[in-house]
Amino acid sequence: MSETSTRHAPLSQRLKHETAPQHEQMHHLMEKAQPFSSRAQYAKFVAVQYLFQRDVEHLFDDPAVQAAVSDLSERGRATDSQADLNDLQAPVPQEPIVTQGVRAPEALGWLYVSEGSTLGAAFLLKEVNEKLGLNSEFGARNLAAYPEGRAKTWKRFVAALDAPELADVQDRVIAGALAAYGRFGQLLYTQFGLDQVTSSAA
Ligand code: HEM
């Protein structure tokens, strides 16, 4: 797959547009899962988040990921998710990490999905607070904004994605993002048992 640095739109724009159907699919799955209908349902969502965040944070060990994103220590929500599970008195799921073989540049696509999800999380946090009485200090830490705020932390990540060094590997980053969406979707299916109730899921 040959690419040139001048042919494409910025990577962040391509990611947004070329993974839009997968984002839409997350909405459909969340609709089916009804994660905010009770604290027990919500605990399943936190289990998904925990397992996904562990997969993503594993990638922080890759020196090429560290070189591309300089503020990794501020990112990731595995610890928050685990604390939420404890708040909810729900078990912490044990599963092997699925990103053992993933490296940059694909790893940056995984990180894109994780970091982008902090934007939509603002809406989910509001809903969890209204419906279940949880907040960013108890039960819903995994949906909280980073200390600096969602927009600022996101903009810095987008700038890292759009660095000239990544211009020639855009397709590989996008492939990583597609894989990450696939993983999150698969976790929703398994944690909520969706295939048992949705025989015609797209
Ligand atoms: C019902 C659940 C969800 C809702 C309501 C939602 C909502 C949103 C909204 C409103 C934005 C745009 C925010 C902005 O531009 O300021 C957004 C962005 C994003 N969301 Fe979601 N989201 C949901 C689930 C997810 C999930 C499960 C993931 C990933 C696993 C995800 C990944 C992303 C990404 C990567 C972006 C950034 C898109 C971009 O600008 O490049 N979302 N979401």
Residues whose N, C-alpha, C, O or C-beta is under 5 A from the ligand:
A	BS01	HEM	S12 K16 M26 H27 M30 Y112 V113 G116 S117 L119 G120 F123 F184
